[in-house]
Amino acid sequence: MWLSLLRPITYNPPKSLGGVEGFIETWKPLLPIPSLLVLVPAVYFLFFRRTWRELDEDAQRERAQMLARGEMDRRPVVCLVMCALILTLQEYYGGRTFFDGAIYQQLSRLDAKVGWMHLAKFDELYGFAWWAGTRVFGYVLPFALWKLFFPKDRVLDLGLRTRGFFDHAWIYVIFLMVVVPAMLLVSRSPDFGAYYPFYKTASRSWFDFLVWEAMYFVQFFALEMFFRGFWLGALRRSFGSGAIFAMAVPYCMIHYGKPYLEACGAIVAGIALGSLSMKTKSIYQGFLVHITVAGLMDWLSLRHRHATPITFWAPSTVVPPQDFTAQEALREQIASRIESIAIPIFVALFVLLVLFVVRSHRARLARVL
């Protein structure tokens, strides 16, 4: 009886869903609670217990030395105020509403003069170019400004170092082994199928799809620079491991509006990827995890809707979604052919990565011995 009271009152999952998918949709509001109770301790005990402790010890020593000199660390003040302002500007001026009200009119006048922009045809793509551009600019801006406030700090220490990449790439491998199966499961949820890709016209042509994915991936690199690089690097000395959890809160909040389970998953992702960045002093492993998951999610969402592109260049008009079924066989044929090529390549790259990780681990052991 008590369990029935916990079930969502107003939400009714689609009747066509059964089994695991139906269970997930029915109990979706409550699923993140036991998941977080399991995953966060697992992240701590299996991977990052030593890292968190070392971060706290280093921060305590740094604070003690600054207090002994009569100084204070002003990095948290500068970092957090800067980050709050950037995220607020992106929210109010980096979205489609501002683009339609201010930027689109300027582009229309320019398009009338030059004639090659095809603004009407790629209206939605230009909107996402504005979204991605404002994200990239805002996320990268702190790196350009930081030296003005702290000239002695090295920008490379804000998560941009590449040394030792393969020493810790095994964590990336494990992340994929955990995340990809979970993604394959939740990608069948109606929420994900309706939400991804963000760029709904990605089904129109391979040009639309590939240009969108390129913008999407660049935005992810800048996002990793901002959250797992700048944020953690700036707060590391004063906050220790607490910097990871301070970052995980706004990182979760930028996912509001996305499917509920993804927003909740961003809590674990923020903690895990933040811990990985702190351990390696590098954002690159987290970036690879991010684009692998994001790219596959877009692809799977299109595949489940039988909406993968069939032509490279965009036609003059947008193909309405209801017409996808008329070309379902052709779309499936092209998508299957692409997967038959892409999957072996991905597996080969994955095996090469594992071999590099093993080789790096053996070399590290040899140096110790």
N, C-alpha and C positions, 0 to 999 in steps of 0.2 A: 504494500500500500504506500509506504513512504517513498519508494523509488518512483511510483507513478506520479507523486506530487512534484518531483524534480524534473519531470519531462517537460519540454517546452509546451506552453498552453496554446499559443497562437500559431505555431509553425506546424505545418503538415507537409512531410516530405512527399515528393512525387510518388504516386502509387505504383509506377512502373519499376521503381527501385526496390530491390530485395537483397537478401543476404548481407554481406559486409557493407555494401554501398548504402543499403537502406538503414542499417544500424548506425552508420556514421552520420547520415542526414538526420535521423531521429534524435540522437544523443549529442549532436554537434556542439550545443552550447556548453556542455559539461566535460567533453572529452579533453580539452587542454589541461584541466586541473590535475588528474592523475598522470597525464603525460609529462607535465612539468615536474611533478613530484618524483618521477622516475628519471627523466632525462637530465635535469640540472645536477643532481647528485652524481649521475653517471659521468657527466662531463668533468666534474670535479675529481672524483676518485680514479677514473680510468686514464685521464689525460693531463689535467692541468693543476693538480694539487700542489706539486712542487713549484710550478710557475706562479700561482697566486701567492704562495708563501714568500717566494723570493721577491716578488713585486712589493709586498707589504714590508718586508725587511729593508729593502732598498729605500722605500719611501720614508720609513722611520729614520733611517740614517741621514737622508737628505734633509728632512725637517729638523732633526737635532743639530746638524751642522749649520743650517740657516739661523736657527734660534740662537746658537752660540755666537754667531756673528752679528746678531741683532737685526737680521734681515727677514723678509717674508717672500714667499713665492707668489709673484703676481701673475703667473701663467694661467691659473684657473680663472681669474677675473677676466683677463683679456680673451681667453679662449671661449668661455661660456657666453659672454656677452656677444662676441662676434658670431658664434654659432647660432644663438637665439635670433639675432637680427637677420642672418642669412636665411634661416629656415622660414622666418616670417615673411620676408620679401619674396621668397620662392612661392609660398602659399598664396599670396595675394596678387603677385604680378607675373608668376611663371606658369600660369595655367591657361586653359582654353578660353575662359571668360575674358581675361585681359587681352588675349590675342585677338579674339573676335571684335572687342570694343575699340582697340587702339592700333594694333599691329596690322590687322587684315586690311584696313583702309589704306595704309601706306603701301602695302604690297600690291593692292589693286591698282593704284596709280602708277607704280613702277611697272607692273605687268602690262598695262596699257601702252607704255612707252616702248618697252623692249620686245614684248611679244613672245618670248621664249620660255617664260616661267610656268605657263599652263596652270595658273593659280586655281582656276575652277576645277580642273581635273585632279589636282593634288592638294586640294584644300585641307583635308584632314592630315596629310603628311606634313604640310607646312606648319600646321598647328603643333604637331608633335616635335617638329624640328625646333620650334620655339621652346617647348617644354624641356626637351633634352638640352638645348643650348643654355637655358637659364640654370639648369641643374649643374651642368659641367662648369659654367662660369662661377657660380656660387660655391661649389664644392672645392674648386681649385684656388679661388681667391685668397683664402687664409695662408696658403703657402707663399704667395707673393708678398703678403703683408707682414708675415711673422718676423722677418729679419729687421723690420723697422722697429719693432718693439723689443726684440731680444737678439741683438746683432751677433752674440757669441754662440747662439744655438745653430746646430746644423740641420738644414731642411731634410737631409737624407735620414736623419734620426726620427723623422715623422712617418715612419713606415715604408720608406722608399728604398731600403737597402735590398740588394739581390743576393748577397753572399750567404751561402748556406741554404739555398733554396731546396736542393735535393735532400739535405739532411733532415728536413721536416716535411717533405712531400708525402711521406707515408700517412700523415694525418689527413691530407687531402684525399688520398685513396680511401681511407676508412670513412671519411665523411660521405664520399660518393656512394660507397657500398650501403650506407644507411639511408641517405636521402633519396637516391634514385628509386628504390623499390617503393618508398612511401609516396613519392611523387607519382609513380605509375598508378598507385591506388587512388589517390585523391584527384587525379586528373580526370577521372570519370564522373566526378561530382558535377551536378548542374551549375553550381556557382563558378567553378573554374572554366567549364566549357563556354559559359556565357561571357566571362570576363576577359579571357585571353584569346588572342593577343590584344593589347590595348588598342593597337591600330587595326580597326575592324576591316579596313579595305586591304589588308595584307593578303586576303584571298584572291584579289583581283589579278595579280601578276607576280612573277618572281622578282621583278624589279621593285615592286612595292614591298614585298616580304623582306628582301635582302637589305634594302635601304633602311627599313625600319629596324631590323636586327642590328645593323651597324650602329645606328644612333643609340639603340637600347644598350648595346655592349659598352660603348664609350661612356654613356651615362653611368653604367655600373662601375667602371674603373674609377671615375671621379667620385662616385659615392663611397667606394672603399677607401680612397684617399682621404676623404673627409671624416668618415666615422671611425674607420679602423686605423687610419694613419694619423691625421692631424689631431683629432679629438683625444685619442689615447696617448699619443706622443706628448701632447701639451700637458695632460693631467697626470702622467705617470709618476712624476717626482713627488707630488703632493698627495695624490689619491691612492697610489698603489693599485691593488686589484680592484678597489672601488671604482676606478675609472672605467672599467669594463661595464659595470652595472649602471653607472651614470650615463654611459653611451647607449646602453640597450633600451633605455626608456624612450628617448626621442626616435631611435631607430625603429622601435615597434610602432610609434605613433605615425611615422610617415607612411605606414602601411594601412592606416585607416582608410576605409573606402574599398579596399581589396577584399576578397573572400575572407570570412571570419577565421577559418583555420590557418590561412596564410599569415594573417596579422598575429595570431597567437604563436605560430611557428617562428615568427621573426624574433620573439623573445629568446628562444633557444638559439636561433641562428646568430643573434647579436652577441650573446654570451660566448658561444663556441667560437665564432669567427674572431671576436675580439680577443679571446684568450689565445687563439692561434697567432694573431698578429702580435700580441704582447710577447709571446714565447719566441717568435722568429724575428721580431722587429721588422716585419715585412707584410705587405698587403696582398702579395701576388697569389698566394695559395687561396686566400678568401675570394679574390677576384675570379679565379678559375672555377671555384665551386659555384659562385654566383651566376656566371654566364652559362655554365653547363646546365644548371637547373632551369634558368630562365629560358634559354633556347629550346630545351626539350619540352618545357611546359607550353610554349607557344606552338611548337610542332604537334604535340599530342592533342592540344585543344582543337587545332585545325583538322587533324586526322579523325578525331571522334565525331566531328561535324561533317566529315567528308567534304572539307572546304579548302583543301590544299590547291595552290595555283596550277594552272595548266598551260599558261603562256608566259613568255618572259616579259614582253612589253605590255603595258596597261592599255586596254581598249579605250575608245573614246568615251564610253559611258561605264558607270559602275554596274557590275553584274549583281542583281538583287539576290539576297540570301536564298530565297525560295527556288531560284534556278539551279542551285547546287545539285539537287537530286537528279536533274535532267542529265548531268554530266558526271554522275557519281562513279560510273565504271571507269571512265577515262581518268578522273582524278585519282582513284585508287590505283590504277595501273601505273601512273607516273610516280605517285608517292611511294609505292612498293619498290619500283625500280631505283629510286633515290636511296631508300633505306637499305636496299641490297648492296649498294656501294658504300654508303656512309657508315653502316654498322661495322663491317670489317675494318675500315680505316680507324674508327674510334677504338675498337678493341685492340688493334695493333699499337696505337698511340698509348693506350692504357697499359699494355704489356711493357712497352718501352719505358714508360714512366716507372713502373714497378722495378724493372731491371736497373734503372738509374738509382732508384732509392736503395736497393739492395747493395749496389756497388758503392754508393756513398756511405752506407752504414758500415760496410766492411773496411773501407778506407779510414773511417773514423776510429773503428776499433783498433786498426793497425797503428794509428798514431798514438792511441792511449797505451798500447802494449809496447 
